[in-house]
Amino acid sequence: MEQYYDPNDEPSCEEPFTFEMEFDDLPREKLKELIFHETENFHHKQLAANSFNASVLQTTTETK
């Protein structure tokens, strides 16, 4: 892998990453709820993307 490493090609961050809100003082149940909703949203987006890709693939194979 060393042959592929270029120290001059490393990404840099202009601003340090910060959360929009602090999670330190959130109650445990609220944090679990936020994680659950984030996961749920991610899965819905994945399903939509997979459905779209499947329909594009089906359309492509039907036109051949």
NORGI-V718726 format. One record per residue. N is the residue number from 1. RES is the residue in one small letter. SS is DSSP state (A for helix, B for strand, O for the rest). OMEGA is omega in degrees with one decimal (* if undefined). BURIAL is # if it has 24 or more other ideal C-beta (glycine too) atoms within 12 Angstrom, else .. Layout:
n/res/ss/omega/burial
N/RES/SS/OMEGA/BURIAL
N/RES/SS/OMEGA/BURIAL
This chain:
n/res/ss/omega/burial
1/m/O/-177.4/.
2/e/A/-178.8/.
3/q/A/-178.9/.
4/y/A/-176.4/.
5/y/O/176.1/.
6/d/O/-177.5/.
7/p/A/178.5/.
8/n/A/-177.8/.
9/d/A/179.7/.
10/e/O/177.2/.
11/p/O/176.6/.
12/s/O/-178.1/.
13/c/O/-179.4/.
14/e/O/178.8/.
15/e/O/176.3/.
16/p/O/-179.8/.
17/f/O/174.2/.
18/t/O/175.2/.
19/f/O/177.5/.
20/e/O/177.6/.
21/m/O/179.8/.
22/e/O/-179.1/.
23/f/O/-175.9/.
24/d/O/-176.4/.
25/d/O/176.9/.
26/l/O/172.8/.
27/p/O/-176.8/.
28/r/A/-178.5/.
29/e/A/178.6/.
30/k/A/177.7/.
31/l/A/177.3/.
32/k/A/178.9/.
33/e/A/179.0/.
34/l/A/178.4/.
35/i/A/179.0/.
36/f/A/-178.9/.
37/h/A/178.1/.
38/e/A/178.2/.
39/t/A/178.9/.
40/e/A/178.2/.
41/n/A/178.6/.
42/f/A/-178.8/.
43/h/A/177.9/.
44/h/A/178.5/.
45/k/A/178.6/.
46/q/A/179.1/.
47/l/A/179.4/.
48/a/A/179.6/.
49/a/A/179.1/.
50/n/A/178.9/.
51/s/A/178.8/.
52/f/A/-179.6/.
53/n/A/179.3/.
54/a/A/-179.5/.
55/s/A/177.0/.
56/v/A/179.1/.
57/l/A/179.9/.
58/q/A/178.9/.
59/t/A/-179.9/.
60/t/A/-178.3/.
61/t/A/178.7/.
62/e/A/-177.3/.
63/t/O/-179.7/.
64/k/O/*/.
